[in-house]
């Protein structure tokens, strides 16, 4: 099943920092997040070296982390900044204090992408 990505505003409940976060894949890229620091890393389908049809098979391959997967590529791209592993399900973290205690910013627009 095709899933659209979105960008939303967040407010940290611990420090009050306001920021935007992305979640979900687009048609030409996917956004993964570091499990340790929460940094968002985008990986294009071109970087992954394969183009999959939008179906459960593609999503399962990306989620499992097969060799050369988007998870591996994102982790390598991010490795200079942090030793954390990039995954599709790592929680959004406040960039200021790294807290996961967040709420949606109702004043910020939500942007959908595919």
TIVOMAR-692088 format. One record per residue (C-alpha): chain; x, y negated, z negated. Coordinates in nm, 3 decimals. Each point is the difference from the previous one (the first is absolute). Layout:
A, X, Y, Z
...
***
This chain:
A, 0.000, 0.000, 0.000
A, 0.132, -0.345, 0.090
A, 0.072, -0.230, -0.290
A, 0.050, -0.375, 0.029
A, 0.261, -0.177, -0.203
A, -0.066, -0.307, -0.209
A, 0.182, -0.289, -0.161
A, -0.149, -0.134, -0.323
A, 0.079, -0.254, -0.267
A, 0.103, 0.128, -0.344
A, 0.040, -0.157, -0.343
A, 0.229, 0.159, -0.258
A, -0.177, 0.048, -0.334
A, 0.333, -0.009, -0.185
A, 0.171, -0.311, 0.138
A, -0.273, -0.174, 0.207
A, 0.204, 0.008, 0.324
A, -0.214, -0.021, 0.317
A, 0.116, 0.188, 0.309
A, -0.123, 0.190, 0.305
A, 0.035, 0.373, 0.055
A, -0.052, 0.226, 0.300
A, -0.153, 0.346, -0.005
A, -0.060, 0.260, 0.267
A, 0.127, 0.062, 0.352
A, -0.044, -0.207, 0.311
A, -0.016, 0.132, 0.353
A, 0.369, -0.065, 0.066
A, 0.147, 0.013, -0.350
A, -0.048, 0.122, -0.355
A, 0.068, -0.177, -0.329
A, 0.165, 0.206, -0.272
A, 0.089, -0.110, -0.351
A, 0.299, 0.072, -0.224
A, -0.096, 0.214, -0.303
A, 0.254, -0.186, -0.216
A, -0.022, -0.370, 0.085
A, -0.320, -0.018, 0.208
A, 0.164, -0.162, 0.304
A, -0.203, 0.040, 0.320
A, 0.188, 0.144, 0.296
A, -0.155, 0.019, 0.346
A, 0.100, 0.268, 0.250
A, -0.109, -0.015, 0.361
A, -0.120, 0.307, 0.190
A, 0.290, -0.071, 0.236
A, 0.250, 0.027, -0.288
A, -0.156, 0.334, -0.095
A, 0.075, 0.119, 0.352
A, -0.339, 0.157, 0.052
A, -0.345, -0.122, 0.088
A, -0.284, 0.193, -0.155
A, -0.368, -0.017, 0.074
A, -0.202, -0.133, -0.290
A, -0.113, 0.315, -0.172
A, 0.049, 0.198, -0.319
A, 0.307, 0.177, 0.142
A, 0.194, -0.324, 0.035
A, -0.099, -0.117, -0.347
A, 0.096, 0.334, -0.155
A, 0.342, -0.008, 0.168
A, 0.068, -0.353, -0.120
A, -0.118, 0.079, -0.353
A, 0.208, 0.318, -0.034
A, 0.325, -0.172, 0.084
A, 0.133, 0.226, 0.275
A, 0.367, -0.062, 0.099
A, 0.014, -0.323, 0.197
A, -0.338, -0.101, -0.132
A, -0.109, -0.353, -0.072
A, 0.069, 0.065, -0.370
A, 0.363, 0.087, 0.080
A, 0.041, -0.296, 0.236
A, -0.152, -0.248, -0.247
A, 0.215, 0.133, -0.286
A, 0.317, -0.038, 0.213
A, -0.100, -0.354, 0.105
A, -0.060, -0.096, -0.363
A, 0.301, 0.182, -0.154
A, 0.226, -0.309, 0.002
A, -0.242, -0.174, -0.238
A, -0.104, 0.285, -0.231
A, 0.051, 0.373, -0.053
A, -0.376, 0.069, -0.011
A, -0.186, 0.220, 0.246
A, -0.257, -0.154, 0.235
A, -0.338, 0.174, 0.019
A, -0.352, -0.065, 0.121
A, -0.151, 0.028, -0.347
A, 0.241, -0.198, -0.222
A, -0.192, -0.261, -0.198
A, 0.001, -0.369, 0.082
A, 0.230, -0.182, -0.244
A, 0.032, -0.367, -0.086
A, 0.314, -0.130, 0.177
A, 0.074, -0.225, -0.300
A, -0.021, 0.246, -0.292
A, -0.058, 0.345, 0.166
A, -0.324, 0.057, -0.192
A, -0.272, 0.217, 0.152
A, -0.270, -0.177, -0.206
A, -0.158, -0.200, 0.283
A, -0.335, -0.135, 0.105
A, -0.127, -0.112, 0.340
A, 0.024, -0.373, 0.061
A, -0.358, -0.092, 0.090
A, 0.114, -0.338, 0.136
A, 0.233, 0.159, 0.258
A, -0.123, 0.116, 0.340
A, 0.015, 0.370, 0.084
A, 0.161, 0.076, 0.335
A, -0.067, 0.328, 0.182
A, 0.239, 0.137, 0.262
A, 0.019, 0.307, 0.223
***
